[in-house]
Amino acid sequence: MRYLPITAFLLALTLGPTVSESAQPAVSSVIDQFVSQIYPKGSRYFWVINDTTSDVSNEIIVDINTELQVNSEEDPQTNRFLLLLVKGRLIGAQQIPLGANVNCHNDEKEI
């Protein structure tokens, strides 16, 4: 009987998703859908997140690099994009130069 609170707490931690756990699969799914649409079907590609920001609770800006491997003899094709996700949906995308200096974070402070 004295272990009931501990058991309930551990069960709640195990079964209850945290904010980051529930948000991450949605973001990675949206990114993967975007990348799969810009490259030919069946191609070999991967993507990496460089930076993100979420100044507003339902808006995220994601800076990603993508790489397409056409074949083993050619160098991979690398691209960089900024994606705007609102409420887990892709709203906009912009291709930017690979070496661009991008600051995804808002410099203004709210009063």
N, C-alpha and C positions, 0 to 999 in steps of 0.2 A: 504494500500500500504506500510506503514512503517513497518508492521509485516512480510512482505514477506521474508526478509533475515533471520529472526528468525525462521520462519516456515520452510524454506528450510534447515537451519542448523539442526533443530530438526528432520526433515524427513530423512536427510542424516545419522544422528546418529542412528535413529531407524532402517532404512533399510540396512545400510552398516555394514557388519560383521567386527568385529575387528580381529586382528591376533590371539588372544587367543581363541576367540569364534570359529573360523574356524579350528584351530588346535586341540582343545580339543575333539570334537566328533570323529575325525579320530583316535586319540590315544586311547580313551576309546573303540572304536569299535575293534581296532586291539588287545587290551588286552583281551577283552571279547571273541573274536574269538579264541585266543590262549588258554585261560583257558577252554573254552568249548570243545576244542579238547583233552586236557589232562585228563579230567574227563569224566566218562561215560555219555552217552546221557540221558537226563532227570534227572540228579542228581542235588542236591541243593548245590550251591557253591556261594562264593562271593570273591572279590579280593579288595585289598587296595594298593594304591601307597604309597611307603615309601619315595622315592626321585626320582628326574629326573635331567638330565642335557642336555643341547643342545648347546655345544660349537661351533658346526658347524650348520648353519641355517637349514640344511635338515636332520640332524642326532640327534637322541634322545636316551639316555640310560635311561631305566626305571627300578627301583628296586621295585618289588611288592611282597606282601604276598598273598597267596591264601588259602582258607579254604573250605574243602569239608565236608558236613554233610551227613554221610552215613545213619544213623538213629538216632532217639532221644535217644536211650539207649547208644550209643557209643560216645566217645569224637571225636570232629572234627579232620580231618587230615589237618595239616597246612604245607605248603610248601612255599619256597621263591625262586624267579627267578630274573635274570637280563635279560632284553629284549633290543635288539638293533633294533631301527626303523630308516629306511632311507627313506626319501620322503614318509612317511606315511605307509610304508610296513615293516612287520616283517622280518628282515634279519637273526637274531640269537637269541637264548635263552639259558640260562645256569641256572641250578638249583644250588643254593648255600645254605650253612647251615643257619638255622634260626637266630643264634646269630652272624653271620659273621659281621665284621666291614667293611662296604663298603662305599667308598667315590666316588660318581658318578662324582664329579667335577674334572676338570683338574687342577693340581697344577702348571703346567708350564704357564708362561705368554708369550704371543706373543710379539715380538719386532717390 
